[in-house]
Amino acid sequence: MAKTIDRKCYARWIEHELDVCFRDQTILQFGGNWTLRASFILHNPGSATPISDDSQNAMLAAKRLPFFVPPEPGEHYVEFRLDPLMRSLIDLISAVYPGGTIKIFNLFNLKNADSGEAASDYRKYDHPRLFTRPADIQYANAPVVVATGNAILNDPTLRRQFDQYISAADKRLLFAVVRNVEKQYTIKRTTVKSSGLVESFHPTYTHKYGNKTTFAGFK
């Protein structure tokens, strides 16, 4: 029987108005270890919701994590229930590392499990947490994994946000979720194309439609 590992999720959470919420600075922690193993660049926050309103600001700040971005006055980090994508990422990374943390960055921070709907709706909101600020991109010398899929191809706003994430990354530590062979996906080192793009797949896709994903060999 496979060993069950402890897994937690903490993130900065802002309720803007009825059913409109923003989540950023998402930290996935597993196996009782807080070493940052990788940061993932994804599309937008999905279905994960807070377990409670209890602030985790003091707990996280006390750990002096090099990737922790302190909240502004009135903002709070809270603990979340893990959604399927978060569980999948931990399952994949835990096959390589017995414990650690994963940071999730998104092209925009509007919470919506329907990514297509979110991509249509995010322009409706003018909120300081809709996009991640350059100062809040803290990779802490860990690998950066591009996994946005083709979300930025026809959206100049998201392309600018993508460029911001890439420019902050050490290109020697840049990876992407890529197709290995038909129906099989993995993480491999990548380079930025002359167009400024990085070819990648979103993990939600690589876990569906008969696809299989492994991060074996990622270190």
N, C-alpha and C positions, 0 to 999 in steps of 0.2 A: 504494500500500500504506500502510495506517495506521501512524503512528509508534508504536512501543512505548515506553511510559513505565515508569520504575522505580517499583515499588510495594512497600511494606513494611507489616508489621503488628507492633505491640508491645503487650503488655498485662500486667497483673498477674495471676499464675497461682498458684492454690493447689490442690494435690491433697489432698482431704479424707480419702477412703478409697477402696477399690477401685472404679474407674470412676465416682467422684463427684468432680467438679472445679468450681472456681469461677473465672470470668474476669471481671475488671472493668478499668476505666480503659483501654479499648481505643483505641489510636491507629493510624489508617491514614495512611500517609505516601506521597506520590506526587510524581513530577516533580522531585525534588531540592530541595523547598521545605518549610519547617516552619510556615508561617503557617496558623493555624487558620481554615478556611473555614466550618465548621459543626459543630455537635454534633447527633447524631440520638438521639432517645429511641425505643428499640425494645423488643422483648418479652423475649427471653433469649438468651444466647450460643448459637451454633449449632455447626457441625461443625469449625471451625478448631481445630487442635492445634499445640503448640509444635514448632518446627524442632529445637531443642535445649534443654538445661537451662542454657545459658550466660546469666548474668545481664547484663541491659542497663541496670541501675540507674545505673551511673556515666556511661555514654554519654548517657542521657536527661537526667540531672541536670545534666551539663556544658552542655547546650544552653540552660538557663535558660528553658524554655518556660513561659509564664504559665499554661498549663492543666495542667502536670505536677503530679501528686499524689505526693509522695515516699512510698516504701514504708515500712512499719513494719519494725523489726528482724526479720530472718528471712524477710521477703517479698522477692520478686523479680519484676521485669518481664523477660519473655523475648520472643524473636521467634517469630512464628507463620506458618504457611502460611495464605494467604488462602482463605476459603471462598467459595462462589458469591455470597452476598449482599454480602460485602465487595468482591468484584470488581465487582459491579454498581454499588455506591455510588461507587466510584472512577471507573468508566467514565462515570457520569452527571455527577459533579462536574468531572471533567477535561474535559468538553465546554464547561465554563464557565470554569474556571481551569486554566492550564497546570501548576500544581503547588500543593501545600499539604498540609494534614492534615485529617482528619475524626476527631472523637471520637465513640465509641459509648457510650451509657448504656443500661442495660436495666432493666426493671421488677424483675427479680431476676437474680442472677448465676450460677445453676446452669447449667452447660453441658449442653445436650441438643439435638440437631438436630431432634428431634420436639417441637415447641412444645406440642402438646396433652398429651403425656406429661409434659413438664416442668411444665406448669401444675398437673397433678395431683400431682406428686411433690415440689415444692419445699417444701411444709409439713413434710416429714419431717425437714428438716435445720435445726438450730439452730446457725448458724455466723456469726461476725461479718462475713463477706464475702458473705453471702447477699443482702443489700440494700446499696445504696450509701448511705453516711453523708452527711448534709447538708454537712459540711465538705469532702467529696470531690467535690462538684458544682462544677466549675470551667469556666464557659463562656467566660471571657476576652473578653467583649464581642463574641462572634461570633454569627451566627444560630443559633437552636435550632429543629430540625425535629422535629415530632411525627409519629411513624410507627408507633404502637402498634397501630393497628386497633381492634377492639372488645374487646381483652383485658381491660380493667378493668371492664367494665360490671357483671359479677356477682361481683366479687371485691373485698371491702372492703380487704383487705391491699394488693393491687396498686393500688387506687384511692388509698390513702394515699401509696404510693410515687410515683405519678403526680403527685399534688398537690404533693409535695415538689419534684419536677423543675420543675413549672410555676411554683411560687412563687419559685424561684431565677432564673427567666428574665426578661430585659428584654422586656416585652410588645411593644415596638416592633420587636423582632428575632425574633418568634415566627412560624414557618412551619409548614405541614403538607403531607404528601403527600396530594393530593386528586384526585378524578376531574375531568378537564377536559371531555371528552365521552366517549361510550360507548367503552369499551376503551382509553382514553387517559388517562394520569395524569401529574401534574406537581407541582411545589412552588409553593405560593402563600402569601402572608402570611395569617395567620389570627388569630382572636380567641378568647378563652375564653368559652364560653357561660355563661349564668346558673347552670347546673347545675355549673359547674366543669370541664366536659368540653371536649375539642377533637376535632372530627371528623377522622379521618385513616384512611389505609390503610397496611398494612404492605408494604414494598417486595417481599417474597417473593411476595405475591399479585399485585402490579401488574406482575410480570415473567412471570406464568403465564397459562394459559387464553386465549391470544391477546391478552393485554393488552400495551400498550406504554407506556413511561415515558420522559419527558424532563425534564431540569432546565434547559432553555434559558431564559434570562432571569432565572435565580436569581442575585442578587448583593445 
